[in-house]
Amino acid sequence: MKTFQIAVLAGDGIGQEVIPPTLEVLEACGQIHGFRFSYTHYDWGADYYFKHGRMMPPNALELLASSDAILLGAVGHVDIPDNVTLNGMLLPIRRGFDQFANVRPAVLFEGVDSPLVGRSAGDIDMVVVRENTEGEYAQIGGFLYHHQPDEVAIQTSVFTRRGCERVIRHAFELARKRNGKKRVTSITKSNAQGYSMVLWDRTFQVVAHEFPDIHTETLLVDAAAMNFVRRPHTFDVVVASNLFGDILSDLSAIVTGSIGLAASANLDPTRRFPSMFEPVHGTAPDIVGRNVANPLATMFSASMMLDHLGEGAASAGLEAALRRVLAARSARTPDLGGNSSTRDVTAAVLACI
């Protein structure tokens, strides 16, 4: 029986509450479809930082490298600046393993209410593909006159032709595989960013010529934000830079009902390194310990992980079970307007599996 080696980073806050039930669900999928998992748990995150002054050990990537995939809960703490947690754990893993494509689906499922008037199940079905290793998150810059009244901060974005081209091509390949509208929308701001986004636009045009069967659209990021609300049903695959993709994918999660349903995959499509799967939501310190965190985003992320591992039937079965739980409207956490616990939702998913 095949065994997958999974590195588990529960992290902080509700990450520690949504990972255990997801592992239960994965075990059930493995039993049905004839494979198993071997988990290696790492206690990295805020607690590790308080003890060691860093989010993870210096040899963290070396420890993770032999895994088939990484499953992450959430990272962050109110007493640690966000730039410390992000640059201390998430970004080093994404860059170190060249996980250049961050894929974030957004679907309005049956049984879920959109905050947008007149939208029903299936009306919204898009995926945001975010460049994940460079762009506005390159962390190149510095301070001058640090902590003085005349302080200066320099932040430099880095856009390479290689970086733009490979994530844009991944978006087109995804559009070709999906049962969607066969459309890729590029997000830009080349009217104001006359170098980085112009390179992005030119690269998009070049790659688009390789996919004549795919319709294309180019939107300025402000227009895209408006149209995610005004006409979300028209989007299929959206490809964007690191910053724009981060912002728009949160918006796509909200218009489809809850960020508690938003899954994501940090992919190295070349499979040289392990890919990482995580819910989009954060650590949610306001609900920690109350047993009301929605585990479905992590479970949808686990479904994406199964697909990446080549277990397509198990992935489809898990997603179908999650959809049935949502459609039934019986087990739903408070973010979806219900009063069910994390445990209640997990039991409902296991029953459907």
C-alpha positions in Angstrom: 0.0 0.0 0.0 1.4 3.4 -1.0 2.4 5.7 1.9 2.6 9.5 1.5 5.0 11.4 3.7 3.2 14.5 4.9 4.8 17.3 7.0 2.2 18.9 9.3 2.6 22.4 10.5 -0.5 23.2 12.6 1.0 26.6 13.5 -0.9 29.0 15.6 -4.4 29.9 16.7 -7.2 28.0 15.0 -4.6 26.3 12.8 -4.2 23.9 15.7 -7.9 23.3 15.7 -8.5 22.7 12.0 -5.5 20.5 11.3 -6.5 17.5 13.5 -10.0 17.0 12.0 -8.5 17.4 8.5 -6.1 14.5 9.3 -9.1 12.4 10.4 -10.7 13.1 7.1 -7.5 12.3 5.2 -7.3 9.0 7.1 -10.8 8.1 6.0 -10.0 8.9 2.4 -6.9 6.7 2.5 -8.8 3.8 4.0 -11.4 3.9 1.2 -9.0 4.5 -1.7 -6.2 2.2 -0.6 -3.3 4.4 0.5 -2.0 5.7 3.8 -0.2 8.6 5.3 2.9 9.0 7.5 2.8 12.4 9.3 5.7 14.3 10.7 4.5 17.1 13.0 6.5 20.2 13.5 5.8 22.7 16.4 7.0 25.7 14.5 5.2 29.1 14.7 4.6 31.6 17.5 5.3 29.3 20.4 8.5 28.3 18.8 9.4 31.9 18.3 8.8 32.8 22.0 11.2 30.0 23.0 13.9 30.4 20.3 13.6 33.9 18.8 12.7 32.5 15.4 9.7 31.0 13.7 11.4 27.7 12.7 14.9 26.2 13.0 17.7 27.1 10.6 17.5 23.6 9.0 13.7 23.7 8.5 13.8 23.4 4.7 16.2 20.5 5.0 13.7 18.7 7.4 10.7 19.4 5.1 12.5 18.5 1.8 11.8 14.7 1.9 8.1 15.2 2.4 5.6 14.5 -0.4 3.6 17.5 0.6 3.2 20.0 3.5 -0.1 20.7 5.2 -0.2 24.0 7.1 -2.8 25.4 9.5 -2.2 29.1 10.1 0.6 31.3 11.3 0.6 34.4 13.3 0.2 35.9 16.8 -1.0 39.2 18.1 2.2 39.7 20.1 4.5 39.2 17.1 4.5 41.6 14.1 3.1 40.1 11.0 6.2 40.9 9.0 8.2 38.7 11.4 5.8 35.7 11.1 5.5 36.0 7.3 9.2 36.4 6.7 10.1 33.9 9.4 8.1 31.0 8.1 5.8 31.2 5.1 7.9 33.1 2.7 11.1 31.1 3.3 9.1 27.9 2.6 7.5 29.3 -0.5 10.7 30.6 -1.9 13.0 27.9 -0.7 10.8 25.2 -2.4 10.1 27.5 -5.4 6.4 27.2 -4.9 5.8 29.9 -7.5 2.1 29.3 -8.2 -0.4 30.0 -5.4 -3.7 28.6 -6.5 -6.9 29.8 -4.7 -10.3 28.5 -5.9 -13.4 30.5 -5.1 -16.7 28.7 -5.7 -20.2 29.6 -4.6 -21.4 26.2 -3.3 -24.9 24.9 -3.0 -26.1 25.7 0.5 -23.9 28.8 0.9 -25.2 32.3 0.7 -23.2 35.0 -1.1 -23.3 38.5 0.3 -24.0 39.6 -3.2 -27.7 39.9 -4.1 -29.1 37.5 -6.7 -26.2 35.1 -6.7 -27.0 31.4 -6.4 -25.0 28.1 -6.3 -22.6 27.8 -9.3 -22.9 31.4 -10.4 -19.3 32.0 -9.2 -16.6 29.5 -10.0 -13.2 31.1 -10.4 -9.6 30.4 -9.4 -7.0 33.1 -8.6 -3.5 32.1 -9.6 -1.0 34.3 -7.7 2.7 34.7 -8.4 4.2 33.4 -5.1 7.9 34.0 -5.0 8.8 37.5 -6.2 7.0 40.7 -7.2 5.9 43.0 -4.4 6.9 40.5 -1.7 10.5 40.3 -2.7 11.6 42.0 0.6 14.3 44.0 -1.0 14.8 47.5 0.5 15.6 49.0 3.9 15.4 51.9 6.3 17.4 55.1 6.5 17.3 57.2 9.7 15.6 54.2 11.3 13.1 55.2 14.1 14.0 58.9 13.6 11.6 61.7 12.6 12.9 61.8 9.1 12.9 58.1 8.6 12.9 56.8 5.0 11.7 53.4 3.9 12.6 51.9 0.5 10.7 48.8 -0.8 11.6 47.4 -4.1 9.4 45.0 -6.2 11.2 42.5 -8.4 9.6 41.2 -11.6 11.5 38.8 -13.8 10.4 37.6 -17.2 10.9 34.1 -16.0 8.8 34.6 -12.9 6.0 36.3 -14.8 6.1 33.8 -17.7 5.9 30.6 -15.7 3.0 31.6 -13.5 1.1 33.0 -16.4 1.6 29.8 -18.4 0.4 27.8 -15.3 -2.8 29.9 -15.4 -3.4 29.1 -19.1 -2.7 25.4 -18.5 -5.2 25.4 -15.7 -7.8 27.2 -17.8 -7.4 24.5 -20.4 -8.0 21.7 -17.9 -11.0 23.3 -16.1 -14.6 22.8 -17.1 -15.0 26.6 -17.1 -15.2 29.4 -19.5 -11.7 28.8 -20.9 -10.8 32.4 -20.0 -7.7 33.9 -18.3 -7.9 37.4 -16.9 -4.6 39.2 -16.3 -4.5 41.7 -13.5 -2.2 44.7 -14.0 -1.6 48.3 -13.1 0.7 49.3 -16.0 -0.8 52.7 -16.2 0.9 53.6 -13.0 3.7 51.0 -12.7 5.4 51.6 -15.9 8.1 49.0 -15.7 7.1 46.0 -13.6 3.5 45.8 -14.8 4.5 46.6 -18.4 6.8 43.6 -18.3 3.9 41.6 -16.9 1.6 42.8 -19.7 4.0 42.0 -22.5 4.7 38.6 -21.1 1.0 37.8 -20.8 0.5 38.7 -24.5 3.4 36.5 -25.5 2.1 33.5 -23.5 -1.5 34.0 -24.7 -0.4 33.4 -28.3 0.5 29.9 -27.3 -3.1 29.2 -26.2 -5.4 30.3 -29.0 -8.2 28.2 -27.6 -8.3 30.3 -24.4 -10.1 33.7 -24.2 -8.2 36.5 -22.6 -9.0 39.7 -20.7 -6.7 42.3 -19.1 -8.0 44.4 -16.2 -6.4 47.1 -14.0 -6.5 45.9 -10.4 -8.9 48.6 -9.3 -11.3 47.6 -12.1 -10.9 43.9 -11.2 -11.8 44.6 -7.6 -15.0 46.3 -8.8 -15.8 43.5 -11.2 -15.3 40.8 -8.7 -18.3 42.3 -7.0 -20.2 43.5 -10.1 -19.8 40.5 -12.4 -18.0 37.7 -10.6 -19.8 35.1 -12.7 -17.7 36.2 -15.8 -14.3 35.1 -14.3 -12.7 31.7 -14.8 -8.9 31.8 -14.1 -7.4 35.0 -12.8 -3.6 35.5 -12.8 -2.0 38.2 -10.8 1.2 39.4 -9.1 2.0 38.5 -5.5 0.3 41.5 -4.0 -2.7 41.8 -6.3 -3.4 38.1 -6.1 -3.3 38.2 -2.3 -5.8 41.0 -2.1 -8.2 39.8 -4.9 -8.2 36.2 -3.6 -9.5 37.3 -0.2 -12.2 39.3 -2.1 -13.1 36.2 -4.1 -13.4 34.2 -0.9 -15.9 36.7 0.6 -18.2 37.0 -2.4 -18.5 33.2 -2.3 -19.7 33.2 1.3 -16.8 32.9 3.8 -13.1 33.0 4.0 -13.7 29.9 6.2 -14.2 28.0 2.9 -11.1 29.4 1.1 -8.5 26.8 0.2 -5.1 27.3 -1.4 -2.1 25.4 -2.8 1.4 26.7 -2.9 2.7 24.7 -5.9 6.0 23.8 -7.4 4.5 22.5 -10.6 7.8 21.0 -11.6 7.6 18.8 -8.5 11.3 19.3 -7.7 10.2 20.2 -4.2 7.2 19.5 -1.9 4.2 21.7 -2.4 2.3 23.3 0.6 -1.4 23.3 1.1 -3.2 25.7 3.5 -6.4 27.5 4.2 -6.5 31.2 3.3 -7.9 32.2 6.7 -5.5 33.4 9.4 -5.2 32.4 13.0 -8.5 34.0 14.1 -7.4 34.9 17.7 -11.0 36.0 18.5 -12.4 32.5 18.3 -9.4 30.4 19.5 -10.4 27.7 21.9 -14.2 28.0 21.3 -14.5 25.0 19.0 -16.3 27.0 16.3 -13.5 27.3 13.7 -14.6 26.2 10.3 -12.4 23.3 9.2 -13.7 23.1 5.7 -11.1 25.4 4.1 -8.4 23.2 5.4 -10.3 20.1 4.2 -10.7 21.7 0.7 -7.0 22.3 0.8 -6.4 18.7 1.7 -8.5 17.7 -1.3 -6.2 19.8 -3.5 -3.3 18.0 -1.9 -4.7 14.6 -2.7 -5.1 15.7 -6.4 -1.5 17.0 -6.4 -0.3 13.6 -5.0 -2.0 11.8 -7.9 -5.0 10.5 -5.9 -7.7 12.1 -8.2 -10.5 9.8 -7.1 -9.9 10.5 -3.4 -9.7 14.2 -4.1 -13.0 14.2 -6.0 -14.6 12.0 -3.3 -13.5 14.4 -0.5 -14.7 17.5 -2.4 -18.0 15.8 -3.1 -18.4 15.0 0.6 -17.6 18.6 1.6 -20.1 19.9 -1.0 -22.8 17.6 0.4 -22.3 18.9 3.9 -22.6 22.5 2.7 -25.7 21.7 0.6 -27.4 20.0 3.6 -27.1 23.2 5.7 -27.3 21.2 8.9 -23.7 21.3 10.2 -22.4 24.9 9.8 -20.1 27.0 11.8 -20.9 30.6 12.8 -19.1 32.1 9.9 -21.7 30.5 7.7 -24.6 31.6 9.9 -24.9 28.4 11.9 -24.2 27.3 15.4 -22.3 24.0 14.9 -19.0 23.2 16.4 -15.8 22.3 14.6 -16.4 18.7 15.8 -20.0 18.7 14.5 -18.8 19.7 11.0 -16.1 17.1 11.1 -18.5 14.4 12.0 -20.8 15.4 9.2 -17.9 15.2 6.7 -16.8 11.8 7.9 -20.4 10.6 7.6 -20.5 11.7 4.0 -17.2 10.2 3.2 
